[in-house]
């Protein structure tokens, strides 16, 4: 087979010499284009030529080849692909990863004199105008491959804006002059092979495939460097009309077009007649790889985390000062996004959640796992799969509304350790005692703005025989409401609010202001599992709070590393306070309300939470290695979980200890299986 790479490239010196007469060329082309575009030509050719020269001179010279939008890849912490995401399915490949056959086929069918002429082919223009004049319409174009590439650049820049795309393709003299100007500029700076490679990477081949690599994978499930002669000819023929010659939809038209390309390749001597005939006799054989992209393709329940990463990149100022800049970064793609998600922890967490709460249940379950001391999100699991089908959802119950979540859930008694932390930091000790009867009036309190809540209304314990007096540790283990109401009354709402803020809780999951009211001690604010897991991680890390982070690194298509959001770890409380809380929360799982969440082989600590009417139930806990928050709730009408069938079992009276606790236990057991147990801190308590 003759080599398809034997085309002589135009020497740069010759190209430069040709540019000295570019204004004459533009004038001539303007004239023939006027006729070719079926404009009123006879009396206006000279005027059009004069205007074209003026337009040509007024265009800026700073045309640059843009970075092409490509697919981005999201990886977990072990380097496994979570999902490939893109706005346009394109993988840019260098020249040596494109088969010479497809290069030769494209040139032969689109611009057979590509290696002989400059940016504008005057012979081709004159030939086209003669044929168009004879036919009475526009039967043949005259754009060179370089001009076509320039047009494709403008189409690509137009994105999905129909008006902008139409303007980029408009059959007008102004656009043709613009194409010529920039085509000439390109031929001054790029080799013919570079222009051809750029063309093959940018052009649309149909079936959502942009660029030769994506097209090769789509139609033949192979790389662009491994295309056979019939395959190369078929793809080269698509660029004229990707929909008209689509081999999936119109196989007959596709074969006719492919055979036309093969005949042209033989005509111009780049394959033999025998090779063309053999290829023509070959049926069109496709091995179609349907596009599978986006977070919906993620496995092991990772779709919600993938979506969270997407929203971080498009909302966090670390990735651009404005929303437009961040969206442009995402749309341009080509990003290698390495995340914090641990596949072992994710699988264990997803299994635990879906084993205990079914997708078809009216209640939904969610769980987030965070690494203490780093803020790394290790897992995000949810009972309802990511998607739009029945019993699926796109709402990430693990996060707040700003990053793809909902309104969150009232946290119940899982907020009590935050009240205790505020009290210990205020100088009180775990020995602090209150009578803690079954029921007391809410103490009078003020918030940080000076708003006063007078004494009134009743707060009571979950059981009538749960009465004091209690100190802080036993009150935590038994989740005594009246104790924590008295504790909150003594230190004040502002002190509690400030501690919540230091633990990253500055607003409710829906984006509204944290509600600093007396009932906040009992978890009246709606927060997300990510909020609660991150707060408890500070207890495990001896008082160091880290903002949750999902992204370890982001690298652009050209290998540039981007800055990513930092955890910004800092002290939220003293180690003494945190370790005292850990000691109390160990008591919750040892002989308190959270015994069904306790682990057999290692230390754990945590707190149950059950809201009014058992509409939501929580367990938030930790080991030295991880902190995790689990919630189960009715997302539709906020009905009680009592007596519901959840995960195939009637839960009876629903509580954090009986419904959420076992999920937490199974997830953490699976995540840490095979690891050496580490002890939690413990301090003496009265």
MOPEPE-V695056 format. One record per backbone hydrogen bond with DSSP energy under -0.5 kcal/mol. CO is the residue of the C=O (numbers start at 1). NH is the residue of the N-H. E is the energy in kcal/mol with one decimal. If there is no record, write none. Layout:
CO	NH	E
CO	NH	E
This chain:
3	6	-1.0
11	15	-2.3
12	16	-2.7
13	17	-2.3
14	18	-2.4
15	19	-1.4
16	20	-0.6
17	20	-1.2
18	21	-1.2
19	22	-1.8
21	25	-2.1
22	26	-2.8
23	27	-2.4
24	28	-2.5
25	29	-3.1
26	30	-2.9
27	31	-1.9
28	32	-2.3
29	33	-3.0
30	34	-2.0
31	35	-1.5
32	36	-3.1
33	37	-2.7
34	39	-2.3
35	38	-1.9
39	41	-0.7
41	44	-1.0
41	45	-1.4
44	48	-3.3
45	49	-2.7
46	50	-2.4
47	51	-2.6
48	52	-2.6
49	53	-2.1
50	54	-1.8
51	55	-2.8
52	56	-2.9
53	57	-2.3
54	58	-1.7
55	59	-1.0
56	59	-0.7
61	63	-1.1
72	85	-2.8
73	75	-0.5
73	337	-3.0
74	82	-3.4
74	83	-1.3
75	339	-1.9
76	79	-1.8
80	76	-2.7
83	74	-2.8
83	85	-0.5
84	294	-3.6
85	72	-3.6
88	90	-1.2
89	210	-2.7
90	71	-2.2
94	97	-1.9
95	98	-1.8
99	102	-0.7
99	103	-1.4
100	104	-2.5
101	105	-2.5
102	106	-2.2
103	107	-2.2
104	108	-2.5
105	109	-1.8
106	110	-2.3
107	111	-2.4
111	114	-2.1
113	116	-2.0
113	117	-2.1
120	118	-0.6
120	122	-0.9
121	125	-2.2
122	126	-2.6
123	127	-2.6
124	128	-2.5
125	129	-2.6
126	130	-2.0
127	131	-2.0
128	132	-2.8
129	133	-2.5
130	134	-2.1
131	135	-1.9
132	136	-1.5
132	137	-1.1
137	139	-0.8
144	148	-2.7
145	149	-2.5
146	150	-2.1
147	151	-2.4
148	152	-2.5
149	153	-2.1
150	154	-1.9
151	155	-2.3
152	156	-2.8
153	157	-2.4
154	158	-1.3
155	159	-0.6
156	159	-1.1
158	161	-1.8
160	162	-0.9
161	165	-2.5
162	166	-2.5
163	167	-2.4
164	168	-2.0
165	169	-1.1
166	169	-0.5
166	170	-0.6
167	170	-0.7
170	172	-1.9
172	176	-2.0
173	177	-2.6
174	178	-2.1
175	179	-2.6
176	180	-2.5
177	181	-2.6
178	182	-2.1
179	183	-2.5
180	184	-2.6
181	185	-1.8
182	186	-2.4
183	187	-2.3
184	188	-1.0
185	188	-0.6
185	189	-0.9
186	189	-1.0
186	190	-3.0
191	195	-2.2
192	196	-2.6
193	197	-2.7
194	198	-2.5
195	199	-2.4
196	200	-2.4
197	201	-1.6
198	202	-1.6
199	203	-2.2
200	212	-2.1
203	211	-3.3
206	209	-2.1
208	89	-0.7
208	210	-0.6
209	205	-2.7
211	215	-2.1
212	216	-2.5
213	217	-2.2
214	218	-2.6
215	219	-2.6
216	220	-1.9
216	221	-0.5
216	222	-1.1
217	221	-1.0
218	289	-2.4
219	287	-2.5
223	226	-1.8
224	99	-2.3
224	227	-0.7
228	232	-3.0
229	233	-2.4
230	234	-2.0
231	235	-2.3
232	236	-2.4
233	237	-1.8
234	238	-0.8
235	238	-0.8
235	239	-0.7
236	239	-0.6
237	240	-0.7
237	241	-0.5
238	241	-0.8
241	245	-2.5
243	246	-1.0
246	250	-3.7
250	254	-2.4
251	255	-2.2
252	256	-2.3
253	257	-2.3
254	258	-2.6
255	259	-2.8
256	260	-1.8
257	261	-2.0
258	262	-2.3
259	263	-2.4
260	264	-2.1
261	265	-2.3
262	266	-2.0
263	267	-2.7
264	268	-2.3
265	270	-2.5
265	271	-1.0
266	269	-1.3
272	276	-2.2
273	277	-2.6
274	278	-2.4
275	279	-2.2
276	280	-2.6
277	281	-1.9
279	282	-1.1
283	285	-0.8
284	286	-0.6
288	290	-0.7
294	297	-1.9
295	298	-1.5
299	302	-2.1
301	304	-0.7
302	306	-2.6
303	307	-2.4
304	308	-2.2
305	309	-2.3
306	310	-2.2
307	311	-2.4
308	312	-2.1
309	313	-2.2
310	314	-1.6
311	315	-0.8
312	315	-0.9
312	316	-3.0
316	319	-2.3
317	320	-1.6
322	326	-2.1
323	327	-2.5
324	328	-2.3
325	329	-2.0
326	330	-2.1
327	331	-2.9
328	332	-2.6
329	333	-1.6
332	70	-2.5
335	73	-2.8
335	337	-0.7
336	338	-0.7
336	555	-1.8
337	75	-3.3
337	339	-0.6
338	552	-2.7
338	553	-1.8
341	77	-3.3
341	343	-0.6
342	346	-2.8
343	347	-2.5
344	348	-2.2
345	349	-2.6
346	350	-2.9
347	351	-2.4
348	352	-2.2
349	353	-2.4
350	354	-2.5
351	355	-2.1
352	356	-1.4
353	357	-2.2
358	361	-1.2
362	635	-0.7
364	633	-2.4
365	383	-2.5
366	631	-2.4
367	381	-2.8
368	629	-2.2
369	378	-2.5
369	379	-1.4
370	372	-0.6
370	627	-3.0
371	374	-1.5
371	375	-2.1
375	549	-2.6
376	371	-2.6
376	378	-0.7
378	342	-1.6
379	369	-2.3
381	367	-2.2
383	385	-0.5
385	387	-0.6
385	393	-2.3
389	392	-1.7
391	385	-0.6
393	387	-1.4
394	396	-0.6
395	397	-1.0
396	399	-1.5
396	406	-0.5
397	529	-0.6
398	530	-2.1
399	406	-0.9
400	403	-1.4
400	405	-2.4
401	404	-1.7
404	396	-2.4
406	401	-0.8
407	510	-0.7
409	527	-2.4
411	414	-1.5
412	415	-1.6
413	416	-1.5
415	418	-1.1
415	419	-1.3
416	420	-2.5
417	421	-2.4
418	422	-2.1
419	423	-2.1
420	424	-2.7
421	425	-2.4
422	426	-1.0
423	428	-2.0
424	427	-1.3
429	432	-2.3
430	472	-1.7
430	473	-0.6
434	469	-0.6
434	470	-2.0
435	468	-0.7
436	468	-1.6
438	461	-2.4
440	459	-2.8
442	456	-1.3
445	453	-3.9
446	493	-0.9
446	494	-0.9
447	450	-1.7
451	447	-2.1
452	454	-0.6
453	445	-2.1
456	442	-0.5
457	442	-2.0
459	440	-2.5
463	466	-1.6
465	467	-1.4
470	434	-1.8
471	475	-2.0
472	476	-2.1
473	477	-2.3
474	478	-2.2
475	479	-0.6
475	480	-2.2
476	479	-0.7
477	593	-2.0
479	481	-0.8
480	484	-1.6
481	485	-2.1
482	486	-1.8
483	487	-2.3
484	488	-2.4
485	489	-2.1
486	490	-1.8
487	491	-1.9
488	492	-2.6
492	496	-1.5
493	497	-2.8
494	498	-2.6
495	499	-1.8
496	500	-2.4
497	501	-2.5
498	502	-2.0
499	503	-1.2
500	505	-2.7
501	504	-1.9
504	506	-1.1
506	514	-0.8
508	511	-2.2
509	401	-2.5
512	508	-2.8
514	516	-1.0
515	517	-1.7
517	520	-2.5
518	521	-1.5
519	522	-1.3
519	524	-1.0
520	523	-1.7
523	411	-0.5
523	412	-1.6
525	411	-1.2
525	527	-0.7
526	509	-2.5
527	409	-2.6
528	532	-2.1
529	533	-2.9
530	534	-2.0
531	535	-1.8
532	536	-2.4
533	537	-1.6
534	538	-0.8
535	538	-1.0
535	539	-0.7
536	539	-0.6
536	540	-1.7
537	541	-1.7
538	543	-3.1
539	542	-1.2
541	544	-1.1
543	545	-0.6
543	572	-3.1
543	573	-1.3
545	570	-2.4
549	377	-2.4
550	340	-1.9
553	338	-2.5
554	562	-2.9
555	336	-2.6
556	559	-2.1
560	556	-2.8
562	554	-0.5
567	547	-2.9
570	545	-2.8
574	578	-2.3
575	579	-2.8
576	580	-1.9
577	581	-2.2
578	582	-2.4
579	583	-2.1
580	584	-2.1
581	585	-3.0
582	586	-2.0
583	587	-1.2
584	588	-0.9
585	589	-1.1
585	606	-1.5
586	590	-1.5
587	591	-2.4
588	592	-1.1
588	594	-1.9
592	595	-0.9
594	597	-1.8
594	598	-0.6
595	598	-0.9
605	622	-3.0
607	620	-2.3
609	618	-3.3
611	614	-2.5
612	615	-0.9
614	641	-2.4
615	634	-1.2
616	611	-2.3
617	632	-2.3
618	609	-1.9
619	630	-2.6
620	607	-2.8
621	628	-2.8
622	605	-2.1
626	623	-2.8
627	370	-3.4
628	621	-2.5
629	368	-1.8
630	619	-2.0
631	366	-2.3
632	617	-2.4
633	364	-3.0
633	635	-0.7
641	644	-2.2
644	646	-0.7
644	651	-2.6
646	649	-1.1
649	646	-3.0
649	651	-0.6
652	643	-2.8
652	654	-0.6
655	659	-2.4
655	660	-0.7
656	661	-2.4
659	663	-0.6
660	664	-2.1
661	665	-2.5
662	666	-2.4
663	667	-2.4
664	668	-2.5
665	669	-2.4
666	670	-2.2
667	671	-2.4
668	672	-2.1
669	673	-0.6
670	673	-0.5
672	675	-2.3
